[in-house]
Amino acid sequence: MRRVPLPAVLISVPAVIGVVWWQGTRDFDFLAAPSATEIETARSRATAALARPSDLFAIERTAESTEPVALTDPPPAPPKPAPKPPRIEISDPGSPAPPDAWIERDDLPAGSFIELASRLESDAHLAWARVTWERVIDLAEASREDREIAVRAVARIRASMPPPEALPDDAPTVTLAIKAPADRLELTRRAADEAARGLEQASDRSIRFVAKVESDPSEEPQLHVMLLPPSQGDEPPAAATSDAPSDPDKIRNTILSSAFRLIASALATSDGLQPPPPPLEGQPPQEALSTRITRRAWATYVAGDERNP
């Protein structure tokens, strides 16, 4: 392939440019002024071109783009995590756990006791775990959900740590006084003795209960249950009245349910302790007495005003 000589290139390039220029501009008169018609035509074309944007920058409209864009509020900031409750430290969880541990720490929230009780239970320190769960029930300003968690924990630990076999010699005595219809007197006496044993077990065998059943002179078939603790004094005892069942098991459960109501009512006026959480619907009264009234609450009930700080 032969190269084009440089002199030919230098001559042909200006020649091509000149021929093209001459062909394109030979009919134009650049010195004559444009006519009015030409000016108006140019103005119309310019106005039409400015009225329609160039296709280079045009955005295709769709059905969605014709709708106004709704401005939404920015998403709310995530809530700040709640501060952790104060941590309770225990130096020797292997030592005996007194039933009144931390009773003076009513300034601590329920979360502090729950954290410690969970930690102790996971480390198999059940005695200390139980008394810590009891503080959630009777001391802290806990929610109903937290108190139910503590009640279930106490029931779980009591299954592994049953109460003592016998009452101590110096156990205080509470009289379980009952008035029953004459035609159910013997049934009520047997049921009352069983209820007294159930109350002793619920108190962790720290209180002796003595049943005393008398005939109700009224003609209505009702059961009147009263509890007479040592601190009763000369005040008339409160009574829980209900219809008298004819089945021994139902009589026993009625006595135990009445006992729970009487104890909870007395504790509601006690300083320093929260009243026991009410039983769940259908919960056996023996279980409610064993798990919802703490050992410290039993002691407070027996001592009365002598226990209140």
Secondary structure, 3 states (H helix, E strand, C coil): CCCCCHHHHHHHHHHHHHHHHHHHHCCCCCCCCCCHHHHHHHHHHHHHHHHCCCHHHCCCCCCCCCCCCCCCCCCCCCCCCCCCCCCCCCCCCCCCCCCCCCCCCCCCCHHHHHHHHHHHHHCCCHHHHHHHHHHHHHCCCCCHHHHHHHHHHHHHHHHHCCCCCCCCCCCCEEEEEEEECHHHHHHHHHHHHHHHHHHHHHCCCCCEEEEEEEECCCCCCEEEEEEECHHHCCCCCCEEEEECCCCHHHHHHHHHHHHHHHHHHHHCCCCCCCCCCCCCCCCCHHHHHHHCCCHHHHHHHHHHHHCCC
